[in-house]
Every structure is written in structure tokens, then in C-alpha cells.
Amino acid sequence: MNHNASPVILEVCANSAPSAIAAQEGGATRVELCENLAEGGTTPSYGQIILARKHLHIKLYVLIRPRRGDFLYTDLEFEVMQADIRTCIEAGCDGVVIGMLKADGSVDKERCTELVRLARQWGLGVTFHRAFDMCADQFQALEDIIEIGCERILTSGGKSTAMEGATVIAHLVEKAAGRIAIMPGSGITENNVADLVHFTGVTEVHSSARSKFEGGMQYKNDHILLTDGLSDEYSIDLTNVDRVKEILKRANG
């Protein structure tokens, strides 16, 4: 049972404009739009951003991450991120999702502060993403991120999934003491969300709520793979409206 004054809200990690629309239809409060979820997510195309914005009346946040891998960025990559934030400002997005680290595993406060300033001067909110989970000291990182001016931290508690990191997430909620929102993400489904909310006391959760859908191709060339390690070129990953509804129902059950 959710005893919070306000209901638990869901942010859907949407891999496309169609997924973002499904998230809205299912009752999500906010979309984090990205691409390449198999690589942990990267910045979506201009077209995805523009079309998601056109169809959404809920909040639209965009992932600012130029590549897969670590969160240590060159000056050129930093400029790419600034340019992507400007695109989001022009597109009328509600926020951006950022995260940069230094080589020693601490938060890159200087450069993150610049990104936050750029976004906030145009009225956009900022979430700090799971670069947080790669920090050497999460409780120090928490203080740094509060100081930088982010609204929330997306975290799995430094583990591969939020359920595995639930104890750390509960401690982070306690330490944050309302100064910043702690939003668990990674592996959250309708089957575990109630337990996670109950155990940690969080008021927002993050899930892609995806399902595989059969594509519409009648002709299939079975002699070729276009991608590494994917056995099927003809199925499509999309956010599932019913899964979104079910996660929300159980989070607030």
C-alpha cells in the first residue's frame, strides 16, 4: 500500500516517439526520450525529439549522452552535449538528463554545472542519470549533484538493477531528506515495483515498460544479421501501454 501523500509517478524511458506516445497513453507523468537502449541509451535524433514533443502534453526530458561507455568526456564531446541541450531548448522540451564524471570517479562538478545553467536559464529541469551509479562515492556524489542544481537522480543504487540496489536507494532517500528526488531505475517491472516502492519510500520510478512486437514485414531475409548478437531483425521494441498502466497500478496498490 502506498501511504505517500501523493501517488507514485512513473517516468518511462522511451526509445522512440512511438514509445513516448504509448507512455503518455498508459498514464506516465514524464518521458525520458533516448535511443539505443541496448547500449544504455544515447541522445535521440532531432526527428524523434520534434515528433515526441508534437504528440506529448506530458513532460518530455531528453537524454544527453553522445555515446555508449564511460562518462568521461573530451572537450569536443562536451560541446556536442551543449549543442544537444540547445536543440532541446529550441524544441520546447521540459528537461534534459545529464551526467559527467572525472577520471577518479567523482562528479565533474564544473562541466555539469555549466550544462545545468544552460538548461535552467531557459526553464528546463535537469535529471542526473546513472553515471551516478559509476561514482566512487555515492554519498559524496549525492551532495555534489544537489549543489550542481539537479532536480533528481536516476539510480539503481550502484548495482545492475534497482532491486539489487534497493538498500542503497533507501539510504539515499534518507540522506537526500527531500533536497533532491531519488528515482530508481533499471529492471523495474510490474512484478517488483510494489516491493521496491514499499521498501525505499520513493515517490517516482523509472521503467521502459517495453515489449517485443512483431514487425509487419511479409518478406524476410533470414540469411543476414544487421546487428551484433540480435537473433531477430524483424521484431520491434516498443513501450507497451498496458505495462505502463500495470506498473502504475501496482506502484500505488
C-alpha positions in Angstrom: 0.0 0.0 0.0 1.4 3.4 -0.9 1.0 5.7 2.1 2.6 8.7 0.4 0.5 11.9 0.3 0.9 11.9 -3.4 0.8 9.0 -5.8 3.9 7.3 -7.1 4.6 8.6 -10.6 6.2 6.8 -13.5 8.8 8.1 -15.8 9.0 6.0 -18.9 12.4 5.5 -20.7 11.1 5.7 -24.3 13.3 4.5 -27.2 11.3 6.5 -29.8 8.5 8.9 -30.4 6.0 6.0 -30.8 7.1 4.6 -27.4 6.8 8.1 -25.9 3.2 8.3 -27.1 2.4 4.8 -25.6 3.9 6.0 -22.3 1.5 9.0 -22.3 -1.4 6.8 -23.2 -0.6 4.5 -20.3 -0.6 7.3 -17.7 3.1 8.1 -17.4 3.9 11.6 -16.0 7.2 12.1 -17.8 9.1 10.6 -20.7 12.9 10.2 -20.8 13.5 10.0 -24.6 16.6 8.2 -25.8 17.8 5.8 -28.5 20.0 2.7 -28.4 18.7 1.3 -25.2 20.8 -1.8 -25.8 23.8 0.4 -25.3 22.4 2.0 -22.2 20.8 4.9 -24.1 22.2 7.7 -26.2 20.8 11.1 -27.4 17.8 10.6 -29.7 17.6 12.1 -33.2 16.2 15.6 -33.9 13.3 14.0 -35.6 12.4 11.8 -32.6 12.6 14.8 -30.3 10.4 17.1 -32.5 7.8 14.4 -33.1 7.7 13.4 -29.5 7.2 17.0 -28.5 4.4 17.4 -31.0 2.4 14.5 -29.6 3.1 14.8 -25.9 1.3 17.0 -23.4 3.2 15.2 -20.5 6.7 16.3 -19.6 9.4 15.4 -22.1 13.0 15.0 -20.9 15.8 14.1 -23.3 18.9 12.1 -22.6 22.1 14.0 -23.4 24.7 11.2 -23.9 26.7 11.3 -27.1 28.0 7.7 -27.0 27.9 4.4 -25.0 30.6 3.5 -22.5 32.0 5.6 -19.7 31.1 9.1 -18.6 34.5 10.8 -19.1 34.2 13.2 -22.0 36.5 15.1 -24.2 36.1 18.9 -24.8 34.5 18.2 -28.2 32.0 15.7 -26.7 31.2 18.4 -24.1 30.4 20.8 -26.9 28.2 18.2 -28.6 26.3 17.9 -25.3 25.8 21.7 -25.1 24.6 21.7 -28.7 22.1 18.9 -28.0 20.8 20.8 -25.0 20.3 23.9 -27.2 18.3 21.7 -29.6 16.1 20.6 -26.7 15.6 24.2 -25.6 14.5 25.1 -29.2 12.3 22.1 -29.4 10.4 23.1 -26.3 11.4 20.1 -24.1 10.7 20.3 -20.4 14.1 19.0 -19.3 17.3 17.1 -20.0 19.1 14.2 -18.5 22.9 14.6 -18.0 25.9 13.1 -16.2 29.7 13.6 -16.5 32.4 12.1 -14.3 36.1 12.8 -13.7 38.7 10.0 -14.2 38.8 9.4 -10.4 35.1 8.5 -10.3 33.9 11.8 -8.8 31.2 14.0 -10.4 32.6 16.6 -12.9 31.0 19.5 -11.0 32.4 22.2 -13.2 31.2 21.0 -16.5 27.9 19.6 -15.1 27.2 23.0 -13.6 27.6 24.6 -17.0 25.1 22.2 -18.5 22.6 22.7 -15.7 23.0 26.5 -16.0 22.4 26.4 -19.8 19.2 24.3 -19.3 17.8 26.1 -16.3 18.2 29.6 -17.8 15.6 28.5 -20.3 13.4 26.9 -17.7 14.3 23.3 -18.3 14.7 20.8 -15.5 17.7 18.5 -15.1 17.9 14.9 -14.0 21.4 13.4 -13.3 21.5 9.9 -14.9 23.1 6.6 -13.9 26.6 8.0 -14.3 25.8 8.3 -10.6 26.0 4.5 -10.3 29.5 4.6 -11.6 30.8 7.0 -8.9 33.5 6.1 -6.4 31.5 7.5 -3.5 27.7 7.8 -4.0 27.1 9.8 -0.9 29.6 12.4 -1.8 28.2 12.4 -5.4 24.7 13.0 -3.9 25.9 16.2 -2.2 27.7 17.3 -5.4 24.7 16.8 -7.5 22.4 18.7 -5.1 25.0 21.5 -5.2 25.0 21.5 -9.0 21.3 22.1 -9.0 19.7 18.9 -10.5 16.1 18.0 -9.5 16.6 14.3 -9.3 19.0 11.4 -9.6 18.2 8.3 -11.6 19.9 5.4 -9.8 20.0 1.6 -9.4 21.8 2.1 -6.1 25.1 1.3 -7.8 24.0 -2.3 -8.7 22.9 -3.8 -12.1 19.2 -3.5 -11.1 17.3 -1.3 -8.8 16.1 -4.3 -6.8 19.6 -5.4 -6.1 20.5 -1.8 -5.1 17.3 -1.3 -3.0 19.1 -0.9 0.3 21.4 1.8 -1.0 18.4 3.5 -2.7 16.6 3.6 0.7 19.7 5.2 2.3 20.0 7.7 -0.5 16.3 8.7 0.0 17.1 9.2 3.7 20.3 11.2 3.1 18.6 13.3 0.4 16.0 14.3 3.0 13.8 16.0 0.4 16.6 18.1 -1.1 16.6 16.1 -4.3 14.3 13.3 -5.7 15.8 9.8 -5.8 14.3 7.9 -8.8 15.1 4.2 -9.0 15.5 2.7 -12.5 16.9 -0.5 -14.1 14.9 -3.7 -14.2 11.7 -2.2 -12.7 8.6 -4.2 -13.8 5.0 -4.6 -12.7 6.3 -7.7 -10.8 8.7 -5.9 -8.5 7.6 -2.2 -8.4 5.3 -2.5 -5.3 8.1 -4.1 -3.2 10.6 -1.5 -4.3 8.3 1.4 -3.5 7.4 0.0 -0.2 11.0 -0.7 0.8 12.6 2.5 -0.3 9.8 5.1 0.1 10.5 6.6 -3.3 7.7 8.7 -5.0 8.8 8.3 -8.6 10.1 5.2 -10.6 11.6 4.8 -14.0 10.9 1.9 -16.4 11.0 1.3 -20.2 7.8 -0.8 -19.8 8.7 -2.4 -23.2 7.5 -5.4 -25.1 8.6 -7.0 -28.3 6.1 -6.6 -31.1 6.1 -8.5 -34.4 7.1 -6.2 -37.3 4.9 -6.0 -40.4 7.3 -7.4 -43.0 6.0 -10.3 -45.1 9.2 -10.9 -46.9 12.0 -11.9 -44.5 15.7 -12.4 -45.5 16.9 -15.0 -42.9 20.4 -15.1 -44.3 21.6 -11.9 -42.8 22.1 -10.1 -39.5 22.4 -6.3 -39.4 23.3 -6.1 -35.7 25.6 -7.9 -33.3 24.0 -10.6 -31.2 20.4 -9.9 -32.1 18.7 -13.1 -33.4 15.8 -11.3 -34.9 15.8 -8.3 -37.3 12.1 -8.3 -37.6 10.7 -7.6 -34.2 10.3 -4.1 -32.7 10.9 -3.0 -29.1 8.1 -0.6 -28.1 6.8 0.8 -24.8 3.6 -1.2 -24.0 0.6 0.9 -22.9 -0.8 -2.0 -20.8 2.6 -2.5 -19.0 2.7 1.2 -18.2 -0.8 1.1 -16.7 0.0 -2.1 -14.7 3.3 -0.7 -13.2 1.4 2.5 -12.1 -1.4 0.4 -10.6 0.9 -1.8 -8.6 3.2 1.0 -7.5 0.1 2.6 -6.0 -1.6 -0.6 -5.0 
